[in-house]
Amino acid sequence: MANNFGVTVDPKEVSLDATRLKNIDKHFKRYVDEGRLAGFAVAVARRGEVAHFGMYGHKDSETSASITSDTMYRIYSMTKPVTSIALMMLVEQGLLQLTDPVSKFIKSFGETRVWNTGTILKPMTAALTEPIRVWHLLTHTSGLTYGFNYADVVDDMYRRAGFETGLSYNESLEVVCDKIASLPLVFQPGSSWNYSMATDVVGRIIEVISKMPLDEFLEKNIFAPLGMTDTAFFVPEEKRSRVSSLYRYDEVNHSKIKLDTLGNSSLENPKFLSGGGGLISTAGDYFKFIKMLEGRGKSGDVRIVSSRTIDLMTQNHLPNNADISTFGRPIGEEFLYDGLGFGLGFSVVVDQAKTRVACPKGTFAWGGMASTAFWVDPVNEISAMFFTQLIPSGVYPIRQYLRSLVYASLID
């Protein structure tokens, strides 16, 4: 159960230095003591066993309710790897191929065009040189976008359509995807990388193929088998006291501001099931998912996908082994994209020296809008995750410092 989450192995048994692991907590405690974060939870695992688990601070700064091992967090874009795995389960069943056009499953995408020039009110668009394919969605090379990118006219069109964050729509996933299909692409499919609502479209494809709502599919095929009892698209009333409050960084006062409206909207049973950012989870639950990834699709006796599927998903799929900084529009994350490629739902280290961090080639990762993050390093058999609730994720260099502190604890 999630509320029993904690250390399962002596750090020495997996060649980690316990004293150095404690430096992780010391470092991030300063963020809480200085009022930058309300609280946090951090875990480090090696060879599938938790060697360090630290908690500090509060779920809510006003009530002083302490962070606990079963505290629940809005994981936002850490939903994307879950949805991507779910789609690959259907690929393994022979129900689709990665090269299939998206319009095969969502007809409205057969009419999608690409932005050329003009204005928001009078856009001039062009026909696609090739259709958007499922592979493009998983790799964020489809030409779709997010309204919060604030990079060009199409981003503005998404905002005007109500798609700034990709959340809180009072419409079904089917309706939202049809609206996305009616907007022009930022670029021709496959010609660049751009962070987008593509994984929400992946969620709709899962619904169409499986003939199940996305929440039911994830519960039946991923959450229940892995024992993720506290992961869902909403929080039932009896669990709401466990949810961490959501905060936004105040640029004027360099402090945090509580976001009651946005935070509370995440707790309600949504009409829009966002495969790109809608899940709420706990540290213990998400570690079960990470452990499955670290086990190449298997955790204990439970296999979710094959080892070869994980291998495929966690290698760079950008053309000519390019990194995101050279192939795309690196927007909206705290870390640099130098040396990072992108797989099927994960960032992937392709050049360790260019990343300026200790993670070796093949390390895969992702994070969420409220400063949550995880990574899996298959070479050193190590994984880590960090949970807090501060928007946006790029305010503090949490991921860089976490990686430095974790790798400093390796003693083999």
Protein Blocks (a to p, Z undefined) as FASTA:
>chain_A
ZZlgccfbdfklnopafklmmmmmmmmmmmmmnomagbdcddddeehiafbdcdedjfbl
klopacdfkbccdekjmmmmmmmmmmmmmmmnopacfklcfklmmmmlmmpccdfbdcfk
lccddddfbdcdfklmmnopnopacfklomammlmmmmmnopanopaiabdfklmmmmmm
mpccfbdehiaccddfklmmmmmmmmmmnopafklmmmmmmmmmnopakgcfbdcfklmm
mpccdddddfklopadddfklmmmmmpccfbdcfklmcccdfklmmmmmmmmmnnopahj
bcfbdfklmmmmmpcfbehhiafklmmccehiabdfehiacdehiacdfblklnopabdg
hiacdddfkopacdddfknopacddddddddfklpafklmmmmmmmmmpcZZ
